[in-house]
């Protein structure tokens, strides 16, 4: 038995020496995967080779076989399996800034990839809630942040249906699926953030808004028909004058060609508060856009820009400081 053992040891040593003499670990075959001869050419000819793993241990992506440029990849989820979960797939750094901890709202709320009129008094950004979102989203106490400058502002509360001429009560801003928000850097022209509605265009008669408010108020002729009181056909001068007015246009000066009844109609009905009073129960009264104002002003009341004109990283954070979205320009 002892002689047999030494015989086998000698055979292994002989094979090892031959392997070393033919190249050993540096031989090309050491870098190929296992192979299988094609069925019609067993014992010789061309072989099929199983690819070696194209990714290193600990890497977060897999390059698909046949993709030499690295574009065909799958991101690995926390389980180490290919996936596309928004909670695990973190975008690459931009300008050296990391995305941060993804918010659970990341694929529900989108931040548009631009700042309108950056570094001006009219600058604003937009965000929107996906039409197919499963629930409404409260964005009050979320934050917009400039990674380039460190500027940051908290999204405030707002008034769903503002009333002109008074201090309006405010509540948390809630966006429903399909809603959007235009978030302006400066102060509100009406003193509060608000939701657009059927009558909101009347505010444009006295204040400037960027972007402009929609002019979808009820037409003056329809309002005349519904609210004049006595049969308005008896007042042709009022009919003629009303037909010269545009939607959302407010009477700003005294008109000599109309009587007092017509003047009362114009002053009480063709105004923002009058429109709200008459139409707040309409099914299409509320719009799907909020106008939100961050109120960044200096001691003179002048808007202090939030964003740089270029080389900027805009980030949206939820109320727990997790990243909902970001973009650069």
CORPEGI-V704996 format. One record per residue. N is the residue number from 1. SS is DSSP state (h for helix, s for strand, l for the rest). PHI is phi in radians with two decimals (* if undefined). D_LAST is the distance of its C-alpha to the last C-alpha in whole Angstrom. Layout:
[[N/SS/PHI/D_LAST] [N/SS/PHI/D_LAST]]
This chain:
[[1/l/*/80] [2/h/-1.11/79] [3/h/-1.17/79] [4/h/-1.11/77] [5/h/-1.06/74] [6/h/-1.16/74] [7/h/-1.11/74] [8/h/-1.15/71] [9/h/-1.11/70] [10/h/-1.11/71] [11/h/-1.10/69] [12/h/-1.11/66] [13/h/-1.13/66] [14/h/-1.10/67] [15/h/-1.09/64] [16/h/-1.08/62] [17/h/-1.16/63] [18/h/-1.13/63] [19/h/-1.07/59] [20/h/-1.14/58] [21/h/-1.17/60] [22/l/-1.63/58] [23/l/2.15/55] [24/h/0.94/54] [25/h/-1.19/51] [26/h/-1.59/49] [27/l/-1.14/51] [28/h/-0.95/48] [29/h/-1.12/50] [30/h/-1.20/48] [31/h/-1.77/45] [32/l/-1.77/45] [33/l/-1.44/45] [34/l/-1.09/49] [35/s/-2.19/50] [36/s/-2.40/52] [37/s/-1.19/54] [38/l/-1.08/54] [39/h/-0.91/57] [40/h/-1.38/59] [41/h/-2.28/58] [42/l/-0.98/60] [43/l/1.59/61] [44/l/3.10/59] [45/l/1.50/56] [46/l/-1.37/53] [47/s/-2.04/51] [48/s/-1.56/48] [49/s/-2.06/46] [50/l/-1.37/44] [51/l/-1.18/41] [52/l/-1.34/40] [53/l/-1.04/37] [54/l/-1.50/34] [55/l/-2.39/32] [56/l/-1.47/33] [57/l/-1.08/35] [58/l/1.61/32] [59/l/-1.31/29] [60/l/-1.83/27] [61/s/-2.56/27] [62/s/-2.16/29] [63/s/-1.51/29] [64/l/-1.22/31] [65/l/-0.96/34] [66/l/1.60/34] [67/l/-1.86/30] [68/l/-1.41/30] [69/l/-1.67/26] [70/l/1.34/25] [71/l/-1.44/24] [72/l/-1.54/26] [73/s/-2.31/26] [74/s/-2.07/27] [75/s/-1.46/25] [76/s/-1.53/28] [77/l/-1.44/29] [78/l/-1.07/31] [79/l/-1.42/34] [80/l/1.52/33] [81/l/-1.82/33] [82/s/-1.01/31] [83/l/-2.89/29] [84/l/-2.30/26] [85/l/-1.10/26] [86/l/-1.17/23] [87/l/-1.43/25] [88/l/-2.04/25] [89/l/-1.53/22] [90/l/-1.67/19] [91/l/-1.05/16] [92/l/-1.18/15] [93/l/-1.07/14] [94/s/-2.14/10] [95/l/0.94/10] [96/l/1.38/14] [97/s/-1.70/13] [98/l/-1.42/15] [99/l/-1.08/15] [100/l/1.63/19] [101/l/-1.30/22] [102/s/-1.13/21] [103/l/-1.40/22] [104/l/-1.11/25] [105/l/-1.60/23] [106/l/-0.97/20] [107/l/-1.63/21] [108/l/-1.64/23] [109/s/-2.01/20] [110/s/-1.94/17] [111/s/-1.83/13] [112/l/-1.11/12] [113/l/-1.53/8] [114/l/-2.82/7] [115/l/-2.06/9] [116/s/-1.31/12] [117/l/0.93/13] [118/l/-0.95/11] [119/l/1.12/13] [120/l/-2.23/16] [121/l/-1.27/19] [122/l/-1.85/18] [123/l/-1.22/14] [124/s/-2.75/14] [125/s/-2.15/13] [126/s/-2.23/15] [127/s/-2.35/17] [128/s/-2.58/20] [129/s/-1.78/22] [130/l/-0.99/24] [131/l/-1.06/27] [132/l/-1.70/29] [133/l/-1.05/28] [134/l/-1.41/31] [135/l/-2.76/31] [136/l/-1.29/30] [137/s/-2.24/27] [138/s/-1.55/27] [139/l/-1.82/24] [140/l/-1.04/26] [141/l/1.43/25] [142/l/-1.26/22] [143/s/-2.41/19] [144/s/-1.84/16] [145/s/-2.43/14] [146/s/-1.70/12] [147/l/-1.27/12] [148/l/-1.36/11] [149/l/-1.98/14] [150/l/1.57/16] [151/l/-1.06/16] [152/s/-2.64/17] [153/s/-2.45/19] [154/s/-1.53/22] [155/l/-1.24/22] [156/l/-1.47/26] [157/l/-1.46/29] [158/s/-2.66/29] [159/s/-2.00/32] [160/l/-1.10/33] [161/l/-2.20/35] [162/l/-1.24/35] [163/l/-2.02/38] [164/l/-1.25/38] [165/l/1.60/40] [166/l/-2.33/40] [167/l/-1.49/38] [168/l/-1.52/37] [169/l/-1.20/37] [170/l/-2.09/34] [171/s/-2.52/33] [172/l/-1.06/31] [173/l/-1.50/28] [174/s/-2.07/29] [175/s/-1.79/27] [176/l/-1.52/29] [177/l/-0.91/28] [178/l/1.59/26] [179/l/-1.35/25] [180/s/-2.40/22] [181/s/-2.36/21] [182/s/-1.78/19] [183/s/-1.88/18] [184/s/-1.64/18] [185/l/-1.25/18] [186/l/-1.43/21] [187/l/-1.42/25] [188/l/-1.30/26] [189/l/-1.10/28] [190/l/-1.98/31] [191/l/1.57/31] [192/l/-2.79/30] [193/l/-1.33/27] [194/s/-2.65/29] [195/s/-1.70/29] [196/s/-1.14/29] [197/s/-2.55/33] [198/l/-1.05/35] [199/l/-1.87/36] [200/h/-1.10/32] [201/h/-1.07/32] [202/h/-1.10/35] [203/h/-1.07/33] [204/h/-1.20/31] [205/h/-1.18/35] [206/l/-2.19/34] [207/l/-2.33/31] [208/l/-1.69/27] [209/l/-2.20/25] [210/l/-2.26/21] [211/l/-1.18/21] [212/l/-1.02/24] [213/l/-1.26/27] [214/l/-1.15/28] [215/l/-1.84/32] [216/l/-2.00/34] [217/l/-1.10/37] [218/l/-1.00/40] [219/l/-1.16/42] [220/h/-0.99/44] [221/h/-1.17/47] [222/h/-1.17/47] [223/h/-1.15/47] [224/h/-1.08/50] [225/h/-1.10/51] [226/h/-1.50/51] [227/h/-2.20/51] [228/l/-1.11/53] [229/l/1.87/56] [230/l/-1.15/60] [231/l/-0.87/60] [232/h/-1.23/57] [233/h/-1.10/59] [234/h/-1.37/61] [235/l/-2.20/59] [236/h/-1.08/58] [237/h/-1.17/56] [238/h/-1.22/54] [239/h/-1.06/53] [240/h/-1.09/52] [241/h/-1.21/50] [242/h/-1.06/48] [243/l/-1.20/47] [244/l/-1.49/46] [245/l/-1.50/43] [246/l/-1.60/39] [247/l/-1.03/38] [248/l/1.18/37] [249/l/-1.59/39] [250/l/-1.80/41] [251/l/-1.20/44] [252/l/-1.94/43] [253/l/-2.54/47] [254/l/-1.25/50] [255/l/-1.91/51] [256/l/-1.44/55] [257/l/-1.53/56] [258/l/-2.12/55] [259/l/-1.55/58] [260/h/-1.16/57] [261/h/-1.10/57] [262/h/-1.14/54] [263/h/-1.11/52] [264/h/-1.07/52] [265/h/-1.05/51] [266/h/-1.13/48] [267/h/-1.29/47] [268/h/-1.72/48] [269/h/-1.93/46] [270/l/-1.52/43] [271/l/-2.45/41] [272/h/-1.11/39] [273/h/-1.09/41] [274/h/-1.15/44] [275/h/-1.12/41] [276/h/-1.08/41] [277/h/-1.02/44] [278/h/-1.54/45] [279/h/-2.24/42] [280/l/-1.10/41] [281/l/-1.63/43] [282/l/-1.13/42] [283/l/-1.13/40] [284/l/-1.82/37] [285/l/-1.19/37] [286/s/-1.36/34] [287/s/-1.55/30] [288/s/-1.94/28] [289/s/-2.21/25] [290/s/-1.73/25] [291/s/-1.85/23] [292/s/-2.00/23] [293/s/-2.18/22] [294/l/-1.43/21] [295/l/1.20/23] [296/l/-1.41/22] [297/s/-2.38/24] [298/l/-1.56/26] [299/l/-1.14/30] [300/l/-1.63/30] [301/l/1.48/28] [302/l/-1.51/25] [303/s/-1.08/22] [304/l/-1.73/20] [305/l/-0.98/16] [306/l/-1.65/14] [307/l/-2.06/10] [308/l/-1.43/9] [309/l/-1.24/8] [310/l/-2.72/6] [311/l/0.97/6] [312/l/-2.15/6] [313/s/-2.17/7] [314/s/-1.71/9] [315/s/-2.25/12] [316/s/-1.96/15] [317/s/-2.03/18] [318/l/-1.41/22] [319/l/-1.23/25] [320/l/-1.89/26] [321/l/1.40/22] [322/l/-1.56/21] [323/s/-1.43/18] [324/s/-1.51/18] [325/s/-2.99/14] [326/s/-2.73/11] [327/s/-2.66/7] [328/s/-2.27/4] [329/l/-2.66/0]]
